[in-house]
Amino acid sequence: MNQYAEVSEQLTGALGLARPPVAVAFSDWSPDSVPRFEGVTPAGCTFWQEGFDRTFVTSAADHAQCAIGIHTHHLAGAPESQPAELEAALRAMTGLDYVRPEEVAAIPVATREARYVTYGPLADAPVVPDVVLLFAHSAQGLVVSEAVQRVDGGMPPAMGRPACAVVPQALESGRAALSLGCCGARAYLDALSDDVALWALPGAKLEAYCAEISTLASANQTLAKFHRRRRQDIEAGERPSVEESLGRLASDA
């Protein structure tokens, strides 16, 4: 088992993820033996979902239907239509007061131009991932947030539109970020259901995040049992001390 397969297994098991972690890697070259993406997608975020099951490499041409994604990921070789498409999309959004000019300027964008982006299951990552994506519901996100606070030394940002901006946010800051998605990503991705959000973890700190997630997932399971048992006792009319509740928890083990 390679190192990424082991980390993927640990993350999936500790958090109880329904979807495997997805690795995202930017490069100026197409990795050897990695197939090119074939097909047409309506948005770059759909590559995350495609990456649950297989590994593939994309270029700006594959992102052609997503002018915003090409912009946030700073992809080289964009179609000639991309600037006009981006302007039209932003004009429509500003017309709805969905986004304002000063907010557009604050959207995270990758600083380094890249020709290729590789997506796929973390377990099969053929190159070092720049960012790892986790699709997590709120209880799983609780554990991730606690682990991130330890590793990064602060609370992660909770981002909104556009969802794709969470990738350059993690890439450029070197710190994990949470995305609540955007209406577009939630329309395009079946995996981004109403109870799920997206976490982006910088690949360089992946093992540290994984270690803390494993520790905190176990601690949360134990403490959840403690609180459930304490609630039952108090609702039954008892008034146990913390030490008594801990003792009862130990006796249940």
N, C-alpha and C positions, 0 to 999 in steps of 0.2 A: 504494500500500500504506500503510495507516494505521500508527501507531506500534506498536499492539498486535499487528498482524499480523506486523510485522517482528520484534518481540521473540519472538513465538511461534515463528516460523520459526527464529530463531537458537537458542532453547532446544531445540527439537525436533531440529534438525540437530546441534548440538554434543553433546547427550547421547544421540542416537539413540533418542528416546522412541517407544514403540509407541503411546501415547495422547497426544493434544494437551493442552497446559496448559489448565486450566479456571479461568475467572474467577468470583469470588464478590463480589457487591456488596450492601451493606445500604442501605436507604433508607426514608424515610417516605412516598415517593410511588412510583407505578408508572411506570417509564420509558415515554415515548412510543414507540409502534410496536413495543414488545416484547410478544409474546403471553403470555397467562396460561397457566400449566401446566394441562393437562387430564388427568385420570386419578387413580388412587389408588396410592400407594406405601407399602410397609411401614415405611420408615424414611427420615429426612431425608437420610442419606448417599447414598441412591440417586440423588438429584438431581445428585451429582457425575458419576455415570456417564451420566445423561441429558444432561449438559452437554458431553459429548464432541462431540455431533453437532448441537446446536441451542441457541439462546438462548431463555430463557423466564423469567418472573417468578413467584414463589410468595409466598403469605401463610401465616399460621399454620394456616389451614384445610387447606392442602395438606400440612402437616406433622402433621396430626391423629393419624396412627397412630404418631407418634414423640414421646412425652412428654419423653424425655430430650433430643432435639434441639431441641424448643421451648424447653426450659430453658437449654441451653448457648448458644443463639443469642438468647435473651431476646426472643422474638417477641411483639409486641403482638397482641391479639385472639385469644388462645388459646381453644380450645373449653372449655366449662365442665367437661368431664370431665378436662381435662389434669392438674390437681393430684392427683386421685385416681389417675389412671393412672400418674403419676410416682411417687406413694407406693407403689403396688402393685409397680411394677417394682423400686424400690429395696428394698422389703421382701423380694422374692424373691431379689435379689442378695445382700443382707446375710445372708439365711437360709442361703445356700450358702457364706458367707464369701468371696464373690467380690469384694465391696467392703465396707468398714467405714465407720461414720459419720464418722470423722475424714477418711477419704479422699474421701467425698462432698463435704465442705466445701471440699476443695482442688481440686476439678474446675474448670477455667477456664470462666468464663461472661462473655458480652459485657456490658459495663456499660451500654451505651446501648440502650434498647429500640428495635426497628425493626419497621415494619409489613410490609416487603417484602424478599425476598432474590432477586436476579437471578443466574442461573447460565447458563453457556454457554462455548463455545470462546474462549480469550483472543484469538484472531485476529479475532473478530467482536464484541468487547466494546463494547456501546453506551454504557456509562458507565465511569467510572474504577473499576477493581477495588479492593476493600479487601484481598482475599487472592487469591493465585493458587496453585492446587493442581497438583502434579506427581506422577504415578504412576511410580515409578522402581524398578528392581531394584538390587541391592547395588552393582554396578560403577558404575552411573549415580549412585547415592546417594553414592558415594565422592567423585565430582567435586563434587556439590552441597554436601556437607559441607565440603569444602575452600574452596569459594567463600563459603559462609555464614560460615565462621570469619574470612575476610578482611573481609567487609562488616560483620558484626555485632561483630567483635572478641572472639569467644568461640565455644565449641562449642555447637551447638544441643541442646535437650533432646530425648530420645527418649521419646515418650509412648506409653501404652497406652490402656486403656479410660477413657471411651468415645472412639471414633475422632473423633466430631464435635467434641470439645473442642479439637482441634488448630486449628480455625478461630478461635475466640475467643482461644486462646493467642497466635497470630500477630497477631491484630487488636489485642489489648490491650498486648502487650509491644513491638510494633514490631520484633520479631526473628523470624527463621525458626524453624520447629519441624518435627520429624520425628514422624510417628505410625506405630507398628507395627500400627495398626488395633486392632480388638477382635473378639471372636468374632461379634458381631452384624454388623458391617460386612463381615466376611469371608464371612458367610452370604448377605448381600444383594447384594454387589458381585462380579460375575464378574471385573472388572478388578483387584480386590484379591486376586490369587492368592498362593500361598504364597511366591513369590519376589519379591513386590512390596510396597513400603511407600509411604507418602504423605508428601509434603513440602508444607508451607504457607508461602508467602512473602508478607510484607507488600507490598501493591501499591505503596506509596509508595517502596520501594527496589528495585523490579523491575529497572530498567535497570542498577543497580549489580550486582545478582546476575547478570544476564545477561552483562554484560561479563566478570566474573570466571569464570563458568562456561565461556564461550568460550575464555578464555585457558588455564584449567586443564584443560579437555578436550583441547586440543591438546598441552599439556605431558605429560599422562598417556599419550597415544598414543605420543609419541616415547620417553618413558621406559620404557613397556611393551616396545617393540621392543628397547631397550637391555638390559633385564633378560632378555628371552627369548634374545637372542643370547648374552649373557654366560653364561646357564645352559647353552646348547648347547656353548659352548666349554669350560666347566669340566667338564661331563659327558663331553666328548671327551678329557679328560686335560690340557687346556691350563690355564695359570695366568696369564691376562691381567691387566695392571694396569687401573685405571679408564681411564687415558688411552688404552691400547690398545683397550679395548672401545668407547670413544667414537670412536676412529678407524675402527674396523670399522663402526660404526653409520653414520658419515658416508659411508663407501665404498658402503654398501648403498643410500643415498638416491638 
